[in-house]
Amino acid sequence: MRQGGLKISIFLGLAIVVFASVTKCSNKTHNPYTDRAQDINISTDQEIAIGLQSAPEIIQQYGGLYPDKNLQDYIDRIGNTLVNASIAKNSPYKYEFHLLADPTCINTFTLPGGQIFITYALLSKLDNEDQVAGILGHEIGHVLGRHSAERIAKHAYWKTISANASVDTDFGSLTKEIDQNVLLDNSRLDELESDKLAIQFMINAGYNPQELIEIMKTLKNTTNPNRIIILKNTHPNPENKMAKIRDAIKHYKKEQ
């Protein structure tokens, strides 16, 4: 009986792996903004809903919104300029740009569907509007790249295998299980793809993409022990990143 039970368990385990793999393959979708095939199991409407649901908690964690309407209007103007001059304008996403009040945490990130955040600590380190455009363009790139949606699908895939359970396609249940690491933890390939998109957006909107390199230099040289620099930790290897940005700038300027 024990041996028979073991055989059944192995068979069920293999069946679940096969089912999860078939489901993963059936979720292949073509991203028209990056021309890349992706494993994604949620719609763009669901991405937008996840972002909207998660935004209030994120804002609270960073001390609320920065209480200066002029600075928020400044962020909105730059962000909307980038969107309206690029392929983002014709996407289904609803872009909202949030200036967070946190004065010590140098960070910027995006939630699925167009919710984009930058801390006051990071904004205060930037030298000009082109650099702000570089930061916001990069985050718009994450939205169009559907990077969070890819991680959500990967999370569901591995959860199915590890839990020996069927895929849970209930959207309400899915959103409760997704933590911030799934939503915000971009890979190096995600970062490179977003940099390339940001360069295109900046060129189209009349901003200087060389300022992306200046941002990396600033972050590399920021050593204030009283500041928390999350951005540097999530955008590793600045020398390699700067080299790839330089190559991408040359490529897209040749296409003009």
Secondary structure, 3 states (H helix, E strand, C coil): CHHHHHHHHHHHHHHHHHHHHHHHHHCEEEECCCCEEEECCCCHHHHHHHHHHHHHHHHHHCCCECCCHHHHHHHHHHHHHHHHCCHHHHCCCCCEEEEECCCCEECEEEECCCEEEEEHHHHCCCCCHHHHHHHHHHHHHHHHHCHHHHHHHHHHHHHHHHHCCCCCCCHHHHHHHCCHHHHHCCCHHHHHHHHHHHHHHHHHHCCCCCHHHHHHHHHHCCCCCCCEEHHHHHCCCHHHHHHHHHHHHHHHHHHC
